[in-house]
Amino acid sequence: MANDVTKDPSPKSDIVEDIYLWRRKKLAFSILTVSTSTWILLNFYGFNSITIVSWIGIAVVSMVFLWGSLLRLLSKVEPELSGLEVSEEFVTETVRSCRVLMEEIVRWMFRVGAESEWFVFARTVLGFWILSRIGKLLDFHTCLFIGLVMGLTVPKLWEKYGVQIQKQLGDVKERSKGVYGTTHEKILMMKNKLEHSTYDEVKKSE
């Protein structure tokens, strides 16, 4: 008899990562198609975010009401709601995660503002300014749709062209450093000339 060979089960892949990197092309394409169709319909009929949230709330409350009414009518018992309680462990873990996230955001802001190079600072300010303009021009569900599309395209493009993009960004950074250094030297030279000319004028007037 042949010996039974036990094989290690293959590691489970992360479904979110598979969708973002288009390893499950049908699922990723379905999500993109449904999201695009939903966004087009919402903009075509002129629905805003408050209307969508209100309709979702109405649908959820109506389904819960029908479920409770049918349960009382058929089984003559009250709905069991003990499973809807929020555990203390979940609340503690959520608060801890929020605290860690806020600390990381504060550290990042101080790192960019006080410790980073001017190129990182300028890039961060430019990114926030672009976000502010986008938020002024677009509504909430459009921003969500754009975020979803970027989430389904940027990781795949980065996986494929990440090395080239990093190389180009490095070249731009080095050129920017050179331009900044040259400009800084010119400003210092102009400042020294102005100081010397002012000192000479004061000396002559004396």
Salt bridges, closest charged atoms under 4 A:
GLU17 OE2 - ARG23 NH1 3.50
ASP18 OD1 - ARG23 NH1 3.38
ASP18 OD2 - ARG24 NE 3.53
GLU78 OE1 - ARG72 NH1 3.80
GLU93 OE2 - ARG96 NH2 2.67
GLU103 OE2 - ARG99 NH1 2.96
GLU103 OE1 - ARG107 NH2 3.67
GLU104 OE2 - ARG107 NH1 3.14
GLU117 OE1 - LYS173 NZ 3.88
GLU117 OE1 - LYS177 NZ 3.62
ASP139 OD2 - HIS141 NE2 3.29
GLU159 OE2 - ARG23 NH2 3.98
GLU159 OE1 - LYS156 NZ 3.66
